[in-house]
């Protein structure tokens, strides 16, 4: 039976992911209300330079920085909604994402109802029941976290993964997620107030218990605002259509809301990205991690699925996507898909993109090839020091 064959590989993948965290995690005391890892306040001069650069950039696009922070960001007029690759702006708004606002965020519904190009599609996989990740999350799935952002539909959530930066070894500030978690695609532009929270709800509290939790229990490492984002040109042009799902990926560069220490140093974990795009039949067992929000889930508990990859083609002449059996729902979008490489290391190989309309049972994600590698390189080079 398939479940028997998966057991050794699945256990190996889960163990490898658990070992990516270092011994030093967030403290479980009120002192951890501040970013863990000894982060200190940023240098005033550096902050001033960054603020001026951002203000100048916004001004060129007809936006006043203070006006933006005071509510202008809520203007989603299609004519002024920044959408081109170079238009990304995401000013930090102090205190915006408090625990209550985070818990009220909804999940974007990304489902597919038609599957063209059936010659590149395998039979629908058997559903694999998503399993809760062990707590505390920072010891078992340290690179995984939750992404919060604002869209015209309100406060939204996705999942994301800390990935390695080849130009800043040991000091990465890069987060991998889905394109639809940062940009509206064909229907609009860049989403706003994008922030990443590693090990969100670290102790796996219920929604009711989380409402009374201390801040360090909600975001044990603090919040990391995106100061740059790159997604595929295909997603910006056609995102939300069947032609664009194979290109539904994005890379964020983030900075701590407070302090100067890198994300990887603070969390103690980051995963390499596998851009070899192995065919599904050669990819072996893949694990998907994330925070499913849509029913029957509640968005505050991290889950995972392990299955062998099969093929899904969403439109003629488009790349094949990976598909696995998994009952996770919207909210897990953007969450990393991992595989164990021949060298025994765990690497990110895809991200959750779409699922079936009307029922839960499988997820699909893009193969990460040359285009995804170029996006990763672009962000790395922009912030190389």
Protein Blocks (a to p, Z undefined) as FASTA:
>chain_A
ZZlmmmmmmmmmmmmmmmmpcfbdcddbfklmpcghhiacddfklmmmmmmmmmmmmmmn
opafklmmnopmmpccfklmcfbfklpccddcehklgfklmmmpccdddddfbdghkllc
ccdddddddddddddfklmmmmgccdddddfkbccdddddddddfklghiacbdcddfkl
mbgbjnlccdehiacdehihklopafklmmmpcfklmmmnopaddfbdcddfklmmmgoi
aklmmmmccddddddfbdjbdfklmnopacdddfklpafklnopaddddddfbdcbehla
ccddddddddddfbghiacddddddfbdehjgoiacddddfkopacdfbdcfbdcehiah
bacdddddfklmmmmmmmmmmmgZZ
